[in-house]
């Protein structure tokens, strides 16, 4: 599946793959996005971020209970 996102620099086409993620005791299904045209990091979907609590600090990212 392909998604297109509009950014300030133009359109960005992303390929997607379904993934199963286990965080603590929770097991969730989500989509992982990867840029099509250049090497980049894999990005988890917003549906996963909505279901877990993250602490974003200057040096660390932690999953909270």
KESE-336510 format. One line per 3 residues: number of its first residue (from 1); their letters; for each residue x, y, z of N, C-alpha, C, O. Coordinates in Angstrom, 3 decimals. Layout:
N
NUM	A	X,Y,Z,X,Y,Z,X,Y,Z,X,Y,Z | ...
***
This chain:
65
1	XXX	0.833,-1.165,0.000,0.000,0.000,0.000,0.892,1.248,0.000,1.955,1.247,0.620 | 0.473,2.287,-0.678,1.237,3.523,-0.775,0.410,4.670,-0.211,-0.800,4.730,-0.426 | 1.052,5.569,0.501,0.407,6.768,1.013,1.209,7.976,0.558,2.430,7.903,0.423
4	XXX	0.526,9.081,0.322,1.200,10.332,-0.027,0.880,11.355,1.048,-0.278,11.545,1.419 | 1.914,12.007,1.539,1.770,13.048,2.542,2.281,14.353,1.958,3.312,14.374,1.286 | 1.568,15.438,2.211,2.022,16.755,1.771,2.865,17.368,2.877,2.441,17.419,4.032
7	XXX	4.054,17.832,2.525,4.942,18.489,3.474,5.275,19.872,2.937,4.845,20.243,1.845 | 6.035,20.625,3.700,6.453,21.946,3.239,7.367,21.853,2.021,7.446,22.791,1.227 | 8.059,20.720,1.873,8.970,20.520,0.743,8.315,19.830,-0.445,8.993,19.541,-1.431
10	XXX	7.032,19.561,-0.377,6.330,18.882,-1.464,5.721,17.578,-0.990,5.625,17.329,0.212 | 5.309,16.748,-1.935,4.671,15.465,-1.597,5.730,14.408,-1.305,6.794,14.380,-1.925 | 5.417,13.549,-0.358,6.307,12.459,0.035,5.513,11.166,-0.069,4.471,11.022,0.569
13	XXX	5.999,10.231,-0.867,5.338,8.939,-1.036,5.968,7.933,-0.085,7.189,7.786,-0.037 | 5.115,7.236,0.676,5.575,6.276,1.674,5.002,4.904,1.348,3.836,4.785,0.972 | 5.833,3.857,1.495,5.328,2.490,1.414,4.941,2.053,2.819,5.506,2.530,3.803
16	XXX	4.003,1.169,2.904,3.525,0.724,4.208,3.568,-0.791,4.314,3.514,-1.512,3.318 | 3.667,-1.244,5.543,3.599,-2.676,5.843,2.884,-2.832,7.176,3.046,-2.015,8.083 | 2.096,-3.883,7.281,1.437,-4.170,8.554,2.423,-4.828,9.491,3.255,-5.633,9.071
19	XXX	2.325,-4.482,10.772,3.231,-5.051,11.770,2.448,-5.359,13.035,1.430,-4.731,13.330 | 2.944,-6.332,13.769,2.403,-6.676,15.078,3.429,-6.239,16.112,4.592,-6.638,16.054 | 2.985,-5.411,17.067,3.892,-4.819,18.049,3.449,-5.234,19.439,2.264,-5.162,19.764
22	XXX	4.402,-5.671,20.267,4.100,-6.010,21.649,4.830,-5.012,22.544,6.058,-4.925,22.523 | 4.061,-4.264,23.328,4.602,-3.287,24.270,4.101,-3.687,25.651,2.916,-3.549,25.951 | 5.001,-4.179,26.482,4.573,-4.678,27.789,3.657,-5.873,27.598,4.029,-6.859,26.962
25	XXX	2.461,-5.777,28.152,1.470,-6.851,28.006,0.551,-6.637,26.808,-0.203,-7.537,26.436 | 0.608,-5.457,26.204,-0.283,-5.146,25.088,0.314,-5.629,23.771,1.508,-5.461,23.522 | -0.525,-6.229,22.932,-0.133,-6.618,21.588,-1.064,-5.892,20.623,-2.284,-6.025,20.715
28	XXX	-0.488,-5.123,19.694,-1.277,-4.286,18.804,-0.834,-4.472,17.366,0.315,-4.825,17.098 | -1.753,-4.233,16.447,-1.439,-4.229,15.025,-1.345,-2.772,14.588,-2.147,-1.937,15.005 | -0.363,-2.475,13.747,-0.167,-1.110,13.272,0.445,-1.137,11.877,0.785,-2.202,11.361
31	XXX	0.582,0.019,11.282,1.267,0.157,9.999,2.624,0.803,10.238,2.768,1.683,11.086 | 3.612,0.353,9.481,4.952,0.937,9.523,5.164,1.637,8.186,4.965,1.039,7.129 | 5.565,2.896,8.233,5.781,3.691,7.025,7.274,3.818,6.745,8.067,4.019,7.664
34	XXX	7.654,3.701,5.477,9.043,3.869,5.038,9.042,4.764,3.803,8.236,4.548,2.898 | 9.927,5.768,3.739,9.982,6.611,2.546,10.362,5.791,1.307,11.249,4.939,1.369 | 9.694,6.052,0.199,9.930,5.304,-1.030,11.199,5.753,-1.752,11.930,4.921,-2.289
37	XXX	11.465,7.047,-1.771,12.496,7.586,-2.647,13.871,7.742,-2.019,14.830,8.024,-2.737 | 14.007,7.575,-0.738,15.312,7.714,-0.105,15.366,6.841,1.143,14.334,6.440,1.681 | 16.584,6.552,1.593,16.740,5.751,2.805,16.370,6.600,4.007,16.878,7.708,4.181
40	XXX	15.504,6.086,4.813,15.069,6.814,5.998,14.728,5.841,7.088,14.902,4.631,6.942 | 14.252,6.366,8.161,13.859,5.521,9.281,12.440,5.008,9.070,11.632,5.642,8.391 | 12.151,3.867,9.653,10.786,3.354,9.647,9.988,4.119,10.688,10.485,4.392,11.781
43	XXX	8.765,4.460,10.356,7.914,5.236,11.240,6.684,4.427,11.614,5.991,3.928,10.727 | 6.394,4.281,12.897,5.180,3.581,13.307,3.994,4.501,13.084,4.138,5.723,13.085 | 2.838,3.918,12.894,1.646,4.695,12.612,1.081,5.409,13.829,1.394,5.077,14.972
46	XXX	0.246,6.392,13.553,-0.374,7.164,14.619,-1.301,6.325,15.484,-1.509,6.643,16.655 | -1.864,5.251,14.919,-2.749,4.408,15.719,-2.007,3.775,16.891,-2.601,3.585,17.952 | -0.732,3.445,16.734,0.060,2.904,17.843,0.388,3.998,18.854,0.297,3.777,20.062
49	XXX	0.762,5.159,18.371,1.113,6.257,19.271,-0.088,6.682,20.119,0.086,7.102,21.263 | -1.286,6.578,19.580,-2.491,6.929,20.330,-2.761,5.942,21.466,-3.403,6.308,22.451 | -2.287,4.702,21.351,-2.604,3.664,22.335,-1.577,3.528,23.446,-1.861,2.887,24.458
52	XXX	-0.382,4.116,23.292,0.631,4.005,24.337,0.964,5.394,24.866,0.706,6.398,24.202 | 1.538,5.445,26.066,1.946,6.713,26.674,3.462,6.819,26.584,4.184,5.936,27.048 | 3.937,7.905,25.986,5.367,8.116,25.816,5.827,9.302,26.647,5.122,10.304,26.767
55	XXX	7.014,9.177,27.217,7.674,10.293,27.883,8.838,10.703,26.991,9.770,9.926,26.786 | 8.785,11.918,26.461,9.836,12.428,25.589,10.672,13.411,26.392,10.206,14.493,26.749 | 11.912,13.025,26.673,12.831,13.851,27.431,13.935,14.321,26.488,13.958,13.930,25.321
58	XXX	14.837,15.145,26.974,15.918,15.640,26.129,16.769,14.499,25.558,17.120,14.519,24.379 | 17.100,13.504,26.391,17.987,12.425,25.969,17.298,11.090,25.791,17.838,10.206,25.127 | 16.109,10.919,26.372,15.486,9.600,26.416,14.044,9.652,25.913,13.370,10.679,25.994
61	XXX	13.603,8.531,25.401,12.191,8.301,25.106,11.794,7.044,25.860,12.395,5.987,25.668 | 10.780,7.153,26.723,10.367,6.038,27.572,8.902,5.721,27.355,8.095,6.623,27.128 | 8.552,4.442,27.425,7.163,4.020,27.403,6.695,3.941,28.840,7.300,3.256,29.665
64	XX	5.598,4.657,29.140,5.082,4.732,30.515,3.973,3.714,30.716,3.303,3.305,29.768 | 3.791,3.313,31.970,2.673,2.405,32.303,1.409,3.186,32.511,0.363,2.604,32.798
***
